[in-house]
């Protein structure tokens, strides 16, 4: 119970003064004491004129000898300094900081009190919504990953899927980064057996009616100390009346990356007929093309070789023509490098509109970029740094798996393919192998492939009888005996030729 001031003793009144002084702290850092300026406090009035020490207080709460202000009737506000040092932090009434565990529990409790599922589980709900919205994407990607027509491996299939769905730039960046970090080694020697040992050539007797091209001259190696057998031709695939219809040679593509080996295949177009097969996705889905994968039926009885075609049409800067139909969205482009096939299976290669043109005898045209060899030489200004011209999916400077196709002066087809090739390397190899005009075909590990077939006499070709052009190709010779999203090219023994027989190698 509070004691009235007029009834309190001197000690109690002094203590009240102390409490008043400590009671209200101002922004100036002191205490505020109200007084009646000029008023003489009456005894017991409780109005304090000065600070009174309890020990020295009199009965009226006024220290002996203390002065009394004159009464003016105006309240006086007096600030009294505190004993706190300047800049000190007052912690008399500070609350204790909650621990991390306590804060976490408070947040959890706040979440548990929310009424909706989204409020209680916001992250899980957002993740579920995103998952549901992307369901068509997962289904599409999963379908592509299991579709063998999209590629030989899951990685290749998903890469194709990403490209087809607007991710071409991402794929290009990833491939450039990977190939830059994994550049082909400089120096070194080829793997054992990569370049076959030289073989003794055997003379052949030309059967009546079996016109064929002369055996090509050996390819001059690029290195100063060639491996025995480097650049020499070896019969591959079927023979026609004892005459090899194809030869292969192997050599280093330059004098720097001497551990790499490029394979070259020479094809006799008088003994062989060329056919273009349309893939299920390239050039474009829709038309029921006459020749589409897989290779089957009677085509297997004469099949001698199968190899990759060009880039995807949207990357080829060219068009596609087959069965009298131009592929939708991809008309033939003037000046583009073109493989042209006539009704009798005879091929030709050149710039569209100048070297080769449309005629009633043309049954197929496959275009891809520009010529890389013309007049027997790499084209002037061939630049490994020109990304737009020599690789829409990969820059020409990066050394990757590449392939190319050329035509010789006497009409033979020449295919070259291998790892670690720049566009300049590819052009140099094709020109040195005798091509007077040549074009780049497909690039990258999954898409460069050439297979020759040599089944027993009277038997159809199969993967078991197939041989890769180079030992390090990643695809199987059975590749084109299954559905394929990409177009490809075959060489078959002409039906007007003599009965085929097995080749004798080595």
SULSUL-V227136 format. One record per pair of residues at least 12 apart in sequence whose ideal C-beta (glycine too) atoms are under 8 Angstrom apart, sorted by the first residue. I is the first residue (numbers start at 1). J is the second residue. D is the distance in Angstrom with one decimal. If there is no record, write none. Layout:
BEGIN
[[I | J | D] [I | J | D]]
END
This chain:
BEGIN
[[5 | 44 | 6.4] [5 | 45 | 7.1] [5 | 46 | 3.2] [6 | 44 | 3.5] [6 | 45 | 7.1] [6 | 46 | 7.1] [7 | 44 | 7.5] [8 | 44 | 7.9] [9 | 59 | 7.5] [10 | 54 | 7.4] [10 | 57 | 3.9] [10 | 58 | 5.9] [10 | 59 | 5.5] [10 | 60 | 7.4] [10 | 61 | 5.5] [11 | 54 | 5.0] [11 | 57 | 6.6] [13 | 46 | 6.9] [13 | 52 | 7.4] [13 | 57 | 6.8] [13 | 61 | 3.7] [14 | 52 | 4.8] [14 | 53 | 6.6] [14 | 54 | 3.6] [14 | 57 | 4.5] [14 | 61 | 6.2] [15 | 54 | 6.2] [16 | 46 | 7.1] [17 | 48 | 5.0] [17 | 51 | 6.6] [17 | 52 | 5.4] [17 | 61 | 7.3] [18 | 54 | 7.6] [20 | 33 | 5.9] [20 | 48 | 7.2] [21 | 33 | 6.1] [21 | 51 | 6.9] [21 | 80 | 5.5] [25 | 82 | 6.8] [26 | 79 | 6.1] [28 | 79 | 5.9] [29 | 81 | 7.0] [29 | 82 | 5.7] [29 | 84 | 6.8] [29 | 86 | 7.9] [30 | 79 | 4.0] [30 | 80 | 5.1] [30 | 81 | 4.9] [30 | 82 | 5.8] [31 | 79 | 6.8] [31 | 80 | 4.5] [31 | 82 | 6.9] [32 | 77 | 5.9] [32 | 78 | 7.2] [32 | 79 | 6.0] [33 | 48 | 7.0] [33 | 77 | 7.6] [33 | 78 | 4.6] [33 | 79 | 7.9] [33 | 80 | 6.3] [34 | 75 | 5.5] [34 | 76 | 7.2] [34 | 77 | 6.3] [34 | 78 | 7.9] [35 | 47 | 6.4] [35 | 48 | 6.6] [35 | 49 | 6.3] [35 | 69 | 7.3] [35 | 75 | 6.9] [35 | 76 | 4.3] [35 | 78 | 6.3] [36 | 71 | 6.8] [36 | 72 | 7.6] [36 | 73 | 7.0] [36 | 74 | 7.6] [36 | 75 | 6.1] [36 | 76 | 6.9] [37 | 69 | 5.8] [37 | 70 | 7.8] [37 | 71 | 7.9] [37 | 72 | 4.7] [37 | 73 | 8.0] [37 | 74 | 5.2] [37 | 75 | 7.0] [37 | 76 | 3.8] [38 | 69 | 5.4] [38 | 70 | 3.8] [38 | 71 | 4.0] [38 | 72 | 3.2] [38 | 73 | 7.0] [38 | 74 | 7.4] [39 | 69 | 7.1] [39 | 70 | 7.9] [39 | 71 | 3.8] [39 | 72 | 7.3] [39 | 73 | 7.2] [40 | 68 | 4.9] [40 | 69 | 7.8] [40 | 70 | 7.7] [40 | 71 | 5.9] [41 | 60 | 7.7] [41 | 62 | 7.4] [41 | 68 | 7.0] [43 | 59 | 7.3] [43 | 60 | 4.1] [44 | 60 | 6.8] [46 | 61 | 7.9] [48 | 61 | 7.0] [49 | 62 | 7.1] [49 | 66 | 6.9] [49 | 67 | 7.3] [49 | 68 | 5.5] [49 | 69 | 5.6] [50 | 62 | 7.8] [50 | 63 | 6.8] [50 | 66 | 5.3] [50 | 67 | 7.2] [51 | 80 | 7.5] [52 | 66 | 7.5] [140 | 161 | 7.1] [140 | 165 | 7.6] [141 | 158 | 6.6] [141 | 161 | 5.7] [144 | 157 | 5.3] [144 | 158 | 6.4] [144 | 160 | 6.9] [144 | 161 | 3.8] [145 | 157 | 5.4] [145 | 158 | 5.6] [145 | 161 | 7.5] [147 | 485 | 7.6] [148 | 482 | 5.7] [148 | 483 | 6.4] [149 | 279 | 7.5] [149 | 280 | 5.3] [149 | 281 | 7.3] [149 | 293 | 7.8] [149 | 482 | 7.6] [149 | 483 | 4.1] [149 | 484 | 5.5] [149 | 485 | 4.3] [150 | 281 | 7.7] [150 | 485 | 5.1] [151 | 446 | 5.5] [151 | 485 | 7.5] [152 | 446 | 5.8] [152 | 474 | 6.6] [152 | 475 | 5.2] [152 | 476 | 7.4] [152 | 479 | 6.7] [153 | 446 | 6.7] [153 | 474 | 7.7] [155 | 446 | 8.0] [156 | 446 | 4.0] [159 | 171 | 5.8] [159 | 446 | 7.8] [160 | 485 | 7.0] [163 | 312 | 7.3] [163 | 393 | 7.7] [164 | 281 | 8.0] [168 | 393 | 7.2] [171 | 393 | 7.0] [172 | 393 | 5.8] [172 | 394 | 6.7] [175 | 393 | 7.0] [175 | 394 | 5.5] [175 | 398 | 7.9] [175 | 400 | 7.9] [175 | 444 | 7.2] [176 | 394 | 6.4] [176 | 395 | 6.1] [176 | 398 | 6.1] [179 | 394 | 7.1] [179 | 398 | 4.6] [179 | 399 | 7.1] [179 | 400 | 5.4] [180 | 398 | 6.6] [183 | 399 | 6.4] [184 | 257 | 4.8] [184 | 259 | 7.7] [184 | 260 | 5.8] [184 | 399 | 5.2] [184 | 419 | 7.0] [184 | 420 | 3.4] [185 | 257 | 6.8] [185 | 259 | 5.8] [186 | 256 | 5.5] [186 | 257 | 6.1] [186 | 258 | 7.9] [187 | 256 | 7.7] [187 | 258 | 5.7] [187 | 259 | 7.1] [188 | 258 | 5.8] [188 | 259 | 3.3] [189 | 227 | 7.9] [189 | 258 | 6.8] [189 | 259 | 6.0] [190 | 227 | 6.4] [190 | 252 | 7.1] [190 | 258 | 7.6] [190 | 259 | 5.9] [190 | 260 | 7.5] [190 | 261 | 4.9] [191 | 259 | 7.6] [191 | 261 | 7.6] [191 | 471 | 7.2] [191 | 472 | 7.9] [193 | 471 | 6.8] [194 | 250 | 6.7] [194 | 261 | 4.3] [194 | 470 | 7.5] [194 | 471 | 6.0] [194 | 472 | 8.0] [195 | 227 | 4.8] [195 | 228 | 7.9] [195 | 229 | 5.5] [195 | 230 | 5.2] [195 | 250 | 4.6] [195 | 251 | 7.3] [195 | 261 | 6.0] [196 | 229 | 5.5] [196 | 234 | 5.8] [196 | 250 | 6.6] [196 | 506 | 7.8] [197 | 228 | 6.2] [197 | 229 | 5.0] [198 | 228 | 5.8] [198 | 229 | 4.1] [198 | 232 | 5.4] [199 | 229 | 7.9] [199 | 232 | 7.8] [199 | 234 | 6.1] [199 | 505 | 7.2] [199 | 506 | 4.7] [201 | 215 | 7.6] [202 | 504 | 7.1] [204 | 242 | 5.4] [204 | 243 | 5.0] [204 | 244 | 7.6] [205 | 242 | 6.9] [206 | 241 | 7.9] [206 | 243 | 6.7] [207 | 240 | 8.0] [207 | 241 | 3.8] [207 | 242 | 7.4] [207 | 243 | 7.5] [207 | 498 | 5.0] [209 | 496 | 7.6] [209 | 497 | 7.8] [209 | 498 | 7.0] [210 | 240 | 5.9] [210 | 241 | 4.9] [210 | 243 | 6.3] [210 | 271 | 7.2] [210 | 497 | 5.8] [210 | 498 | 5.1] [211 | 270 | 5.1] [212 | 240 | 7.4] [212 | 243 | 5.4] [212 | 245 | 7.7] [212 | 268 | 5.3] [212 | 270 | 5.1] [212 | 271 | 5.2] [213 | 268 | 4.8] [213 | 269 | 7.2] [213 | 270 | 5.6] [213 | 271 | 7.9] [213 | 410 | 5.5] [213 | 411 | 7.0] [213 | 412 | 5.4] [214 | 410 | 7.3] [215 | 233 | 6.9] [215 | 247 | 7.1] [216 | 233 | 6.0] [216 | 247 | 6.5] [216 | 266 | 5.2] [216 | 408 | 7.6] [216 | 412 | 7.0] [216 | 433 | 7.7] [216 | 434 | 6.0] [217 | 434 | 7.5] [218 | 231 | 5.1] [218 | 232 | 5.0] [218 | 233 | 6.5] [218 | 249 | 7.2] [219 | 231 | 4.0] [219 | 232 | 7.9] [219 | 233 | 7.9] [219 | 249 | 5.1] [219 | 251 | 5.9] [219 | 264 | 6.6] [219 | 432 | 5.5] [219 | 433 | 5.3] [219 | 434 | 8.0] [220 | 432 | 6.1] [221 | 251 | 5.1] [221 | 252 | 6.7] [222 | 251 | 6.7] [222 | 252 | 5.8] [222 | 253 | 6.7] [222 | 254 | 5.5] [222 | 255 | 5.4] [222 | 428 | 7.3] [222 | 432 | 7.7] [223 | 252 | 5.2] [223 | 255 | 5.2] [223 | 258 | 6.0] [224 | 255 | 7.1] [226 | 251 | 7.5] [226 | 252 | 7.9] [229 | 250 | 7.6] [230 | 250 | 6.7] [230 | 251 | 5.1] [230 | 252 | 7.2] [231 | 249 | 5.7] [231 | 250 | 7.7] [231 | 251 | 4.8] [232 | 249 | 6.1] [233 | 247 | 3.9] [233 | 248 | 7.0] [233 | 249 | 5.0] [233 | 266 | 6.6] [234 | 247 | 6.3] [234 | 248 | 5.4] [234 | 249 | 7.1] [234 | 505 | 6.2] [234 | 506 | 7.6] [235 | 247 | 5.8] [235 | 503 | 4.8] [235 | 504 | 7.3] [235 | 505 | 5.6] [236 | 248 | 4.8] [236 | 265 | 7.1] [236 | 452 | 4.4] [236 | 454 | 7.4] [236 | 467 | 6.8] [236 | 503 | 6.9] [236 | 505 | 7.1] [237 | 304 | 4.6] [237 | 305 | 5.9] [237 | 452 | 3.8] [237 | 453 | 6.1] [237 | 454 | 5.4] [237 | 503 | 6.3] [238 | 304 | 5.0] [238 | 453 | 7.0] [238 | 454 | 5.8] [238 | 455 | 7.9] [238 | 493 | 5.9] [238 | 500 | 4.9] [238 | 501 | 7.5] [238 | 502 | 7.1] [238 | 503 | 6.3] [239 | 500 | 6.8] [239 | 501 | 5.5] [239 | 502 | 6.8] [239 | 503 | 4.4] [239 | 504 | 7.6] [240 | 271 | 4.8] [240 | 493 | 5.8] [240 | 497 | 4.8] [240 | 498 | 5.8] [240 | 500 | 5.8] [240 | 501 | 7.9] [241 | 497 | 7.2] [241 | 498 | 3.7] [241 | 499 | 7.1] [241 | 501 | 7.3] [242 | 501 | 6.4] [243 | 268 | 7.9] [243 | 271 | 6.8] [244 | 268 | 7.8] [244 | 503 | 5.6] [245 | 267 | 7.1] [245 | 268 | 5.0] [245 | 271 | 4.3] [245 | 272 | 5.3] [245 | 304 | 5.8] [245 | 491 | 7.8] [245 | 493 | 6.5] [246 | 265 | 6.0] [246 | 266 | 6.5] [246 | 267 | 5.2] [246 | 268 | 6.9] [246 | 272 | 7.4] [246 | 304 | 6.4] [246 | 305 | 6.3] [246 | 452 | 6.1] [246 | 491 | 7.3] [247 | 265 | 7.4] [247 | 266 | 4.6] [248 | 263 | 6.2] [248 | 264 | 6.6] [248 | 265 | 5.3] [248 | 266 | 7.5] [248 | 452 | 7.6] [248 | 469 | 6.3] [249 | 263 | 7.7] [249 | 264 | 4.8] [249 | 266 | 7.4] [249 | 433 | 7.2] [250 | 262 | 7.2] [250 | 263 | 5.6] [250 | 264 | 7.3] [250 | 470 | 7.6] [251 | 264 | 7.4] [251 | 429 | 7.4] [253 | 418 | 6.6] [253 | 420 | 7.2] [253 | 421 | 5.7] [253 | 425 | 4.2] [253 | 426 | 7.7] [253 | 428 | 7.1] [253 | 429 | 5.6] [254 | 425 | 5.5] [254 | 428 | 7.4] [257 | 399 | 7.3] [257 | 420 | 5.4] [260 | 418 | 6.6] [260 | 419 | 6.0] [260 | 420 | 4.4] [260 | 421 | 8.0] [261 | 418 | 6.4] [261 | 470 | 6.6] [262 | 416 | 6.0] [262 | 417 | 7.0] [262 | 418 | 3.5] [262 | 421 | 6.6] [262 | 425 | 7.6] [262 | 429 | 5.4] [262 | 470 | 7.6] [263 | 416 | 7.2] [263 | 417 | 5.9] [263 | 418 | 5.8] [263 | 450 | 7.0] [263 | 469 | 4.0] [263 | 470 | 4.2] [264 | 414 | 6.5] [264 | 415 | 7.0] [264 | 416 | 4.9] [264 | 429 | 6.5] [264 | 433 | 4.9] [265 | 305 | 7.0] [265 | 307 | 7.7] [265 | 414 | 7.2] [265 | 415 | 4.4] [265 | 416 | 7.9] [265 | 450 | 5.7] [265 | 452 | 7.3] [265 | 469 | 5.8] [266 | 412 | 5.7] [266 | 413 | 7.6] [266 | 414 | 5.6] [266 | 433 | 7.2] [266 | 434 | 7.8] [267 | 305 | 6.8] [267 | 412 | 6.2] [267 | 413 | 4.3] [267 | 414 | 7.5] [267 | 415 | 7.3] [267 | 491 | 5.4] [268 | 412 | 6.1] [269 | 345 | 7.9] [269 | 346 | 6.0] [269 | 347 | 6.2] [269 | 411 | 5.2] [269 | 412 | 5.9] [269 | 413 | 6.0] [270 | 411 | 7.5] [270 | 494 | 7.9] [271 | 493 | 6.6] [271 | 494 | 6.3] [271 | 497 | 5.8] [272 | 304 | 5.9] [272 | 305 | 7.8] [272 | 345 | 7.6] [272 | 491 | 4.4] [272 | 492 | 6.5] [272 | 493 | 6.4] [272 | 494 | 6.6] [273 | 344 | 7.3] [273 | 345 | 2.8] [273 | 346 | 7.8] [273 | 491 | 7.2] [273 | 492 | 5.2] [273 | 493 | 7.6] [273 | 494 | 5.0] [274 | 341 | 5.2] [274 | 345 | 5.3] [274 | 346 | 7.2] [274 | 347 | 4.3] [274 | 413 | 7.0] [274 | 489 | 6.5] [274 | 490 | 7.4] [274 | 491 | 6.0] [275 | 291 | 5.8] [275 | 299 | 7.9] [275 | 341 | 7.2] [275 | 345 | 6.9] [275 | 364 | 7.9] [275 | 489 | 6.9] [275 | 490 | 4.8] [275 | 491 | 7.9] [275 | 492 | 6.6] [276 | 291 | 6.7] [276 | 309 | 7.4] [276 | 322 | 6.0] [276 | 339 | 7.5] [276 | 341 | 5.8] [276 | 364 | 4.1] [276 | 366 | 5.8] [276 | 487 | 6.6] [276 | 489 | 5.8] [277 | 289 | 7.8] [277 | 291 | 4.6] [277 | 292 | 6.1] [277 | 293 | 5.8] [277 | 295 | 7.4] [277 | 480 | 7.6] [277 | 484 | 7.8] [277 | 487 | 5.9] [277 | 488 | 5.2] [277 | 489 | 7.2] [277 | 490 | 6.6] [278 | 291 | 6.6] [278 | 292 | 5.3] [278 | 320 | 7.6] [278 | 322 | 5.8] [278 | 487 | 5.2] [279 | 292 | 7.4] [279 | 293 | 6.5] [279 | 484 | 5.1] [279 | 485 | 4.9] [279 | 486 | 4.3] [279 | 487 | 4.5] [279 | 488 | 7.3] [280 | 292 | 7.2] [280 | 293 | 7.3] [280 | 483 | 6.1] [280 | 484 | 6.8] [280 | 485 | 5.2] [281 | 485 | 4.0] [281 | 486 | 7.2] [282 | 309 | 7.8] [282 | 312 | 5.7] [282 | 313 | 6.0] [282 | 485 | 6.2] [282 | 486 | 4.8] [282 | 487 | 5.3] [283 | 313 | 5.0] [283 | 320 | 3.8] [283 | 322 | 8.0] [283 | 327 | 3.8] [283 | 330 | 5.8] [283 | 487 | 6.5] [284 | 313 | 6.9] [284 | 320 | 7.9] [284 | 327 | 5.1] [284 | 328 | 5.5] [284 | 329 | 6.5] [284 | 330 | 7.1] [286 | 328 | 6.7] [287 | 323 | 7.6] [287 | 325 | 5.8] [287 | 327 | 7.5] [289 | 322 | 5.8] [289 | 323 | 6.0] [290 | 322 | 7.5] [290 | 323 | 5.2] [291 | 322 | 7.5] [293 | 480 | 6.0] [293 | 482 | 7.2] [293 | 483 | 5.6] [293 | 484 | 4.1] [293 | 488 | 7.3] [294 | 480 | 6.4] [294 | 481 | 5.0] [294 | 482 | 5.3] [294 | 483 | 6.1] [294 | 484 | 7.2] [295 | 461 | 7.9] [295 | 480 | 5.2] [295 | 481 | 5.9] [295 | 490 | 6.7] [296 | 481 | 7.5] [299 | 490 | 7.4] [299 | 492 | 6.7] [300 | 460 | 3.5] [300 | 461 | 4.9] [300 | 462 | 7.4] [301 | 460 | 5.3] [301 | 461 | 7.8] [302 | 492 | 4.2] [302 | 493 | 4.4] [302 | 494 | 7.9] [302 | 495 | 6.8] [302 | 500 | 7.4] [303 | 453 | 5.4] [303 | 460 | 7.6] [303 | 461 | 4.1] [303 | 490 | 6.2] [303 | 491 | 7.9] [303 | 492 | 5.4] [304 | 452 | 6.7] [304 | 453 | 6.0] [304 | 461 | 7.8] [304 | 491 | 5.0] [304 | 492 | 5.9] [304 | 493 | 5.7] [305 | 450 | 6.8] [305 | 451 | 6.5] [305 | 452 | 5.0] [305 | 453 | 6.9] [305 | 490 | 6.7] [305 | 491 | 4.2] [306 | 450 | 7.8] [306 | 451 | 5.3] [306 | 453 | 7.8] [306 | 479 | 7.7] [306 | 480 | 4.7] [306 | 488 | 6.1] [306 | 489 | 7.2] [306 | 490 | 4.8] [306 | 491 | 7.7] [307 | 403 | 7.5] [307 | 415 | 5.8] [307 | 417 | 7.8] [307 | 449 | 6.4] [307 | 450 | 4.1] [307 | 451 | 7.0] [307 | 469 | 8.0] [307 | 488 | 6.6] [307 | 489 | 5.7] [308 | 403 | 6.0] [308 | 417 | 8.0] [308 | 441 | 5.9] [308 | 442 | 4.6] [308 | 447 | 5.6] [308 | 448 | 6.0] [308 | 449 | 5.4] [308 | 450 | 7.5] [308 | 486 | 7.3] [308 | 488 | 5.8] [308 | 489 | 7.7] [309 | 366 | 5.8] [309 | 368 | 7.8] [309 | 441 | 6.3] [309 | 442 | 6.5] [309 | 486 | 6.6] [309 | 487 | 4.4] [309 | 488 | 5.2] [309 | 489 | 5.7] [310 | 366 | 6.0] [310 | 367 | 7.4] [310 | 368 | 3.2] [310 | 369 | 7.7] [310 | 439 | 7.7] [310 | 440 | 7.7] [310 | 441 | 5.1] [310 | 442 | 5.8] [310 | 487 | 7.9] [311 | 368 | 5.7] [311 | 369 | 7.3] [311 | 392 | 6.5] [311 | 393 | 7.1] [311 | 442 | 6.1] [311 | 443 | 7.6] [312 | 393 | 8.0] [312 | 486 | 7.8] [313 | 327 | 6.8] [313 | 329 | 7.5] [313 | 330 | 4.6] [315 | 392 | 3.6] [315 | 393 | 5.8] [316 | 330 | 7.8] [316 | 336 | 7.9] [316 | 367 | 6.2] [316 | 368 | 4.7] [316 | 369 | 6.5] [316 | 392 | 7.7] [317 | 333 | 6.6] [317 | 336 | 6.2] [317 | 367 | 7.7] [317 | 368 | 7.7] [317 | 369 | 5.6] [317 | 370 | 7.7] [317 | 392 | 7.5] [318 | 330 | 7.3] [318 | 332 | 7.2] [318 | 333 | 5.1] [318 | 336 | 4.0] [318 | 337 | 7.4] [318 | 338 | 7.2] [318 | 352 | 7.9] [318 | 366 | 7.8] [318 | 367 | 2.6] [318 | 368 | 5.6] [318 | 369 | 7.0] [319 | 331 | 4.8] [319 | 332 | 4.0] [319 | 333 | 5.7] [319 | 336 | 7.4] [319 | 365 | 7.1] [319 | 367 | 5.3] [320 | 365 | 7.2] [320 | 366 | 6.1] [320 | 367 | 7.2] [320 | 487 | 7.5] [321 | 362 | 7.6] [321 | 364 | 6.4] [321 | 365 | 4.1] [322 | 363 | 7.3] [322 | 364 | 4.9] [322 | 365 | 7.8] [323 | 363 | 7.4] [324 | 363 | 7.9] [332 | 352 | 5.8] [332 | 358 | 7.6] [332 | 365 | 5.9] [332 | 367 | 6.3] [333 | 352 | 6.5] [333 | 367 | 6.1] [334 | 352 | 5.8] [334 | 353 | 4.3] [335 | 351 | 5.4] [335 | 352 | 6.3] [335 | 353 | 6.3] [335 | 354 | 7.5] [335 | 370 | 7.1] [336 | 351 | 7.1] [336 | 352 | 5.2] [336 | 367 | 4.1] [336 | 368 | 7.3] [336 | 369 | 7.0] [336 | 370 | 6.7] [337 | 349 | 7.2] [337 | 350 | 7.6] [337 | 351 | 6.5] [337 | 352 | 7.9] [337 | 367 | 6.5] [337 | 368 | 5.8] [337 | 369 | 5.7] [337 | 370 | 5.3] [337 | 371 | 4.6] [337 | 372 | 7.5] [337 | 439 | 3.5] [337 | 440 | 7.5] [338 | 350 | 6.5] [338 | 351 | 7.2] [338 | 352 | 4.5] [338 | 356 | 5.5] [338 | 365 | 5.5] [338 | 366 | 7.0] [338 | 367 | 4.8] [338 | 439 | 7.5] [339 | 364 | 7.8] [339 | 365 | 7.1] [339 | 366 | 4.6] [339 | 367 | 7.8] [339 | 368 | 7.9] [339 | 405 | 6.4] [339 | 439 | 7.0] [339 | 489 | 7.5] [340 | 356 | 4.6] [340 | 362 | 5.8] [340 | 364 | 7.3] [340 | 365 | 5.4] [341 | 362 | 7.3] [341 | 363 | 5.8] [341 | 364 | 4.1] [341 | 365 | 7.6] [342 | 361 | 4.6] [342 | 362 | 6.1] [342 | 363 | 6.6] [343 | 361 | 5.2] [343 | 362 | 8.0] [343 | 363 | 5.4] [344 | 361 | 7.8] [345 | 492 | 7.7] [345 | 494 | 6.8] [346 | 411 | 7.3] [347 | 407 | 7.0] [347 | 413 | 5.8] [348 | 407 | 6.1] [348 | 411 | 7.9] [349 | 405 | 6.5] [349 | 406 | 6.3] [349 | 407 | 4.2] [349 | 437 | 5.0] [349 | 438 | 6.7] [349 | 439 | 6.0] [350 | 371 | 7.3] [350 | 407 | 7.7] [350 | 437 | 5.2] [351 | 370 | 7.5] [351 | 371 | 5.7] [351 | 374 | 7.7] [351 | 437 | 7.9] [352 | 365 | 7.5] [352 | 367 | 6.4] [355 | 437 | 6.4] [366 | 487 | 7.0] [366 | 489 | 7.8] [368 | 439 | 5.7] [368 | 440 | 6.4] [368 | 441 | 6.3] [369 | 389 | 6.5] [369 | 390 | 6.6] [369 | 439 | 6.8] [369 | 440 | 5.6] [370 | 389 | 6.3] [370 | 439 | 7.7] [371 | 437 | 5.9] [371 | 438 | 6.8] [371 | 439 | 5.9] [372 | 390 | 7.5] [372 | 404 | 6.5] [372 | 423 | 6.5] [372 | 426 | 6.6] [372 | 427 | 4.3] [372 | 430 | 7.3] [372 | 438 | 5.7] [372 | 439 | 6.4] [372 | 440 | 5.5] [373 | 406 | 5.9] [373 | 427 | 5.4] [373 | 430 | 5.3] [373 | 431 | 5.0] [373 | 435 | 5.2] [373 | 436 | 7.3] [373 | 437 | 6.0] [373 | 438 | 3.7] [374 | 436 | 7.8] [374 | 437 | 5.7] [375 | 436 | 6.6] [375 | 437 | 7.8] [376 | 409 | 7.8] [376 | 431 | 6.2] [376 | 435 | 7.4] [376 | 436 | 4.7] [377 | 431 | 5.9] [378 | 424 | 6.9] [378 | 427 | 3.9] [378 | 428 | 6.2] [378 | 431 | 5.8] [379 | 427 | 7.2] [382 | 423 | 6.6] [382 | 424 | 5.8] [382 | 427 | 5.8] [383 | 396 | 7.1] [384 | 396 | 4.9] [384 | 397 | 4.7] [384 | 422 | 4.7] [384 | 423 | 5.6] [384 | 424 | 5.2] [385 | 397 | 5.1] [390 | 423 | 4.2] [390 | 440 | 6.4] [391 | 423 | 7.3] [391 | 443 | 6.2] [393 | 443 | 7.1] [393 | 444 | 7.1] [394 | 443 | 6.1] [394 | 444 | 6.9] [396 | 422 | 6.6] [396 | 423 | 4.3] [397 | 422 | 6.6] [398 | 422 | 7.6] [399 | 420 | 4.6] [399 | 421 | 6.2] [399 | 422 | 5.2] [399 | 425 | 7.5] [400 | 419 | 7.5] [400 | 420 | 7.3] [400 | 421 | 7.0] [400 | 443 | 5.8] [400 | 444 | 6.1] [400 | 445 | 7.7] [401 | 417 | 7.4] [401 | 418 | 7.1] [401 | 419 | 5.1] [401 | 420 | 7.9] [401 | 421 | 7.2] [401 | 443 | 6.1] [401 | 444 | 5.6] [401 | 445 | 4.9] [401 | 447 | 7.7] [401 | 448 | 4.4] [402 | 417 | 7.0] [402 | 418 | 7.4] [402 | 421 | 4.2] [402 | 422 | 7.9] [402 | 423 | 7.2] [402 | 425 | 7.8] [402 | 426 | 5.0] [402 | 440 | 6.7] [402 | 443 | 4.7] [402 | 448 | 6.7] [403 | 415 | 6.9] [403 | 416 | 6.7] [403 | 417 | 3.8] [403 | 426 | 7.7] [403 | 440 | 7.5] [403 | 441 | 4.4] [403 | 442 | 5.8] [403 | 443 | 7.0] [403 | 448 | 4.6] [403 | 450 | 7.6] [404 | 416 | 5.1] [404 | 417 | 7.5] [404 | 426 | 4.9] [404 | 427 | 7.4] [404 | 429 | 7.8] [404 | 430 | 5.2] [404 | 438 | 5.5] [404 | 439 | 6.4] [404 | 440 | 5.1] [404 | 441 | 5.7] [405 | 438 | 6.5] [405 | 439 | 5.9] [405 | 441 | 5.4] [405 | 489 | 8.0] [406 | 430 | 4.5] [406 | 431 | 7.9] [406 | 433 | 7.2] [406 | 434 | 7.8] [406 | 435 | 2.7] [406 | 436 | 7.4] [406 | 437 | 6.3] [406 | 438 | 3.1] [406 | 439 | 7.4] [407 | 435 | 6.3] [407 | 436 | 6.4] [407 | 437 | 5.5] [407 | 438 | 7.4] [408 | 434 | 4.5] [408 | 435 | 6.1] [408 | 436 | 6.3] [409 | 434 | 7.4] [409 | 436 | 5.2] [412 | 434 | 7.4] [413 | 491 | 7.5] [414 | 430 | 6.2] [414 | 433 | 4.9] [414 | 434 | 6.2] [414 | 435 | 5.0] [414 | 438 | 7.3] [415 | 450 | 5.7] [415 | 469 | 7.6] [416 | 429 | 4.8] [416 | 430 | 5.2] [416 | 433 | 6.6] [417 | 448 | 4.8] [417 | 449 | 7.5] [417 | 450 | 5.7] [417 | 469 | 6.3] [417 | 470 | 6.8] [417 | 473 | 7.9] [418 | 448 | 7.8] [418 | 470 | 5.7] [419 | 445 | 7.6] [419 | 470 | 7.9] [419 | 472 | 6.3] [423 | 440 | 6.7] [426 | 440 | 6.4] [442 | 486 | 7.7] [445 | 474 | 5.6] [446 | 474 | 6.5] [446 | 475 | 7.3] [447 | 486 | 7.1] [448 | 473 | 7.0] [449 | 468 | 7.3] [449 | 469 | 7.8] [449 | 473 | 5.4] [449 | 475 | 4.3] [449 | 479 | 6.4] [450 | 468 | 7.3] [450 | 469 | 3.9] [450 | 470 | 8.0] [450 | 473 | 7.6] [451 | 466 | 4.6] [451 | 467 | 6.7] [451 | 468 | 6.3] [451 | 469 | 7.3] [451 | 477 | 4.3] [451 | 479 | 7.3] [451 | 480 | 7.6] [452 | 466 | 7.0] [452 | 467 | 5.2] [452 | 469 | 7.2] [453 | 465 | 5.3] [453 | 466 | 5.2] [453 | 467 | 7.7] [453 | 477 | 7.4] [454 | 467 | 7.2] [454 | 502 | 5.8] [454 | 503 | 5.8] [455 | 502 | 7.9] [456 | 502 | 6.7] [457 | 499 | 7.8] [457 | 500 | 6.8] [457 | 501 | 5.4] [457 | 502 | 6.1] [462 | 478 | 7.6] [462 | 481 | 7.2] [463 | 476 | 6.2] [463 | 477 | 4.7] [463 | 478 | 3.0] [463 | 481 | 6.0] [465 | 477 | 7.8] [466 | 478 | 7.0]]
END
